Amino acid sequence: MIDLKFLRENPEIVRESQRTRGEDPGLVDALLEADASRRAAVLTGDNLRAEQKAFGKKVGQASPEERPALLEGSKELAAKVKEAEAAQHEAQAALDAAHRAISNVVQEGAPAGGEDDYIVLEHVGEIPKFDFEPKDHLELGESLGLIDMERGAKVSGSRFYFMTGYGAMLQLGLLQLAAQKAIANGFTMMIPPVLVRPEIMAGTGFLGAHSDEIYHLQDDDLYLVGTSEVPMAGYHSGEILELNEGPKRYAGWSSCFRREAGSYGKDTRGIIRVHQFDKVEMFTYCRPEDADAEHQRLLGWERDMLAAIDVPYRVIDVAGGDLGSSAARKFDCEAWVPTQGTYRELTSTSNCTTFQARRLGVRYRDENGKPQTAATLNGTLATTRWIVSILENHQQADGSVRVPEALVPFVGTDVLR
């Protein structure tokens, strides 16, 4: 949730943020009205409770003759207090609903618009030129015994698959390399639960406009995570952290699950857009004033990992309308996919400022020992999808694929034949 104090003092900035996202700026006024109504209800309730307390003392000091009339007045006052408390609860519920309806405030400098309105910040690496007709990742994966989509569909349905043989080793190698790099950069490795409670999923901002993409186990009221960002965000919920010596950094290795609702007909071939994949995700808790610098660090660690697999990529500044509700700014690294003649997202790093931590009650103590809301950030370090770019960019004329040098020790061979 956004900071109500910031909203009261800067309503036009929040309205402009809503416009940048392509969302309704009128929600800002609805929240301001709900906030004013709640504060008025609290004031009314406080005044009546104070009056009731004073009246109680008066009854206690009254003579026997005066007491019956005073007791009758006390009952009327108690009824008013009860009504005021009910009104206060209603006003609080209305405020909570209006508060949760507004996405995080987009950071100044982020482009406005939708999915296609990103700004390219940099191109890295040379796009390969083949003197043969390149195969796509699925043709390569099937011919080399790395991917089995047919049996994945037989066992689980469409958009499921088996990683087999060296394909499994390639995925494990990617994730292991990411884990090693995370540890070397001061992250604590985690293998988190992949089922979370509703309050944790809601706290991270995933139960909004895109909730239909999440698998829900109705009988248990638990959600399957689409990223280990979710359990890591909930890891310190309701806690006060010590951040004066720097950020707390975690890296989560987990399977991830996405329904891909509304994406039928898009990227149906191969393993680009699937229902289950593995990922190593970075997650940081830090002081809000340190968040921008930490965001650049996360992007730098992603770039270092991409350099290790030696694929051409570009860095984009994602437009406001393509940000998740929790993100104030997001940078994606997109790798070149030769057979598609385009770039595809491999990493994403988001600065969520205090939005998630405010919902989840994650705080830290400032220099004066006063609790303040922390900032959270996240970033991808490796996923199953990376195999698409590795196979296509490193393929050779004889149908084999060169394994990036950094992955050879994990895969056990330097060429997939």
C-alpha positions, -999 to +999 in steps of 0.1 A: +000+000+000+011+035-006+020+059+022-012+078+033+008+107+046+025+110+012-009+108-005-024+136+016+006+159+009+011+150-027-022+139-043-013+152-078+018+130-079-003+100-071-028+110-097-001+114-123+013+079-113-022+065-120-022+081-154+013+068-162+000+033-154-031+038-175-052+034-143-080+056-129-067+088-112-102+091-096-092+064-072-069+089-055-099+111-046-119+081-035-090+072-011-087+108+002-125+108+009-123+074+026-093+086+047-112+118+057-143+097+066-123+073+087-105+101+106-139+118+112-153+085+125-124+080+148-127+115+162-165+110+168-158+077+185-130+091+207-152+120+218-181+098+227-159+074+246-144+103+265-179+116+273-189+081+284-159+079+307-167+112+323-204+103+326-194+071+344-175+091+370-206+113+374-228+083+380-204+069+406-205+102+425-243+107+423-267+104+451-292+075+452-320+099+441-300+111+411-286+078+400-317+063+381-319+092+357-281+092+352-281+054+345-308+059+318-286+086+303-256+063+305-275+036+285-283+061+258-246+072+257-235+035+255-258+030+225-243+060+208-207+047+215-217+013+200-231+030+169-199+051+166-177+020+169-197+003+141-194+033+119-156+034+126-152-002+116-172+004+084-151+035+077-119+015+083-130-013+059-139+013+032-105+029+037-087-004+034-105-013+002-098+021-013-061+019-001-056-015-017-071-003-050-042+020-057-010+007-072+025+018-060+036+053-071+056+051-103+091+064-099+099+097-116+116+090-149+098+057-157+081+059-191+044+061-194+023+038-215+018+000-219+037-031-228+052-017-260+062+017-246+094+006-228+127+025-233+158+006-245+187+016-222+214-006-237+223-034-261+249-059-250+267-085-272+266-093-309+236-109-325+248-142-341+249-145-379+244-181-390+255-195-424+228-222-420+191-222-412+189-220-374+165-243-355+142-231-328+148-242-292+121-269-292+135-286-324+170-285-309+157-297-275+138-326-290+166-336-314+192-336-286+170-353-261+168-323-238+131-315-238+100-337-241+068-317-246+048-346-259+050-367-227+047-336-206+013-330-222+004-367-218+012-366-181+000-331-171-016-313-201-006-285-224+023-262-214+039-289-193+072-307-202+100-329-191+136-317-190+156-348-199+192-359-199+215-330-205+185-307-206+179-315-169+216-309-162+215-276-181+187-264-160+203-275-127+236-260-139+220-226-145+204-226-111+235-238-094+256-211-110+230-185-100+231-198-064+269-196-063+269-161-077+242-151-051+262-164-022+294-148-035+275-114-034+263-118+002+229-134-003+215-160+020+203-190-001+168-203+006+146-230-006+112-216+004+077-232+006+058-228-027+024-228-010+015-196+009-014-182+029-038-156+013-025-128+035+011-133+022+000-135-014-022-104-010+006-086+009+030-089-021+003-074-044-004-105-065-041-108-057-051-078-078-057-075-115-037-107-123-051-130-096-065-152-123-029-162-132-024-178-097-032-214-088-055-216-057-060-247-036-095-240-024-098-268+001-067-256+019-070-219+011-034-218+000-018-203-032+009-218-054+036-191-059+045-178-093+079-166-079+098-171-046+095-134-042+062-141-024+074-164+004+106-143+008+085-111+012+065-129+039+096-142+056+099-112+079+062-102+079+053-085+112+089-081+122+113-052+130+146-057+112+181-043+119+191-026+086+215+001+098+245-020+086+230-026+052+203-045+033+192-080+041+196-101+009+180-135+002+180-157-029+152-182-033+154-214-054+120-228-061+096-242-086+071-216-098+035-220-111+015-198-133-019-204-149-011-181-178-047-171-180-055-150-210-023-160-228-038-188-250-023-186-285+008-168-272+042-186-271+025-219-271+055-236-287+082-248-264+091-236-229+088-199-232+054-196-215+046-226-194+027-235-162+057-247-142+094-237-142+123-233-118+139-200-108+165-184-085+151-151-074+169-123-054+151-105-027+162-075-006+150-057+024+166-023+029+160+013+041+139+033+016+168+058+010+190+029-001+165+013-025+175+031-057+212+021-053+201-015-044+180-016-075+211-009-097+230-035-078+204-062-085+205-052-122+242-055-122+241-090-107+216-100-134+239-086-161+268-106-146+248-138-148+238-131-184+274-125-193+282-159-180+259-176-205+272-154-233+240-144-251+232-110-266+206-090-247+191-056-242+181-037-210+148-019-210+131+005-186+095-009-184+066+015-189+042+023-161+013+004-176+034-028-177+045-027-141+030-050-115+009-032-089+038-034-063+066-020-085+076+016-087+102+009-113+113-021-132+142-030-155+141-061-177+170-078-195+157-094-227+178-120-246+179-123-284+159-153-298+173-159-333+144-179-348+119-153-336+140-123-346+132-106-313+141-102-277+125-122-249+125-114-212+150-134-191+154-112-160+133-086-143+142-065-113+116-043-095+119-016-068+088-020-047+097+008-023+077+005+009+045-009-009+048-045+001+065-040+035+036-017+045+011-044+037+031-071+054+042-050+085+080-052+078+098-024+096+133-014+107+146+009+134+161+042+123+190+060+139+167+072+167+153+037+174+120+046+159+103+019+137+099+028+100+085+009+070+112-010+051+117-011+013+117-044-007+132-052-041+134-083-062+153-096-093+156-127-114+190-145-114+181-176-136+150-194-148+142-224-170+134-200-198+171-191-202+176-225-219+157-211-249+183-184-256+212-207-248+201-233-272+193-210-301+223-186-298+249-214-293+236-238-319+260-251-346+256-261-382+256-299-374+226-295-350+248-295-319+248-268-292+279-253-276+276-252-238+286-218-223+320-222-205+306-212-171+281-241-173+304-269-186+314-280-150+277-284-141+265-300-174+294-324-178+301-317-214+311-287-236+289-296-266+254-311-266+251-336-295 
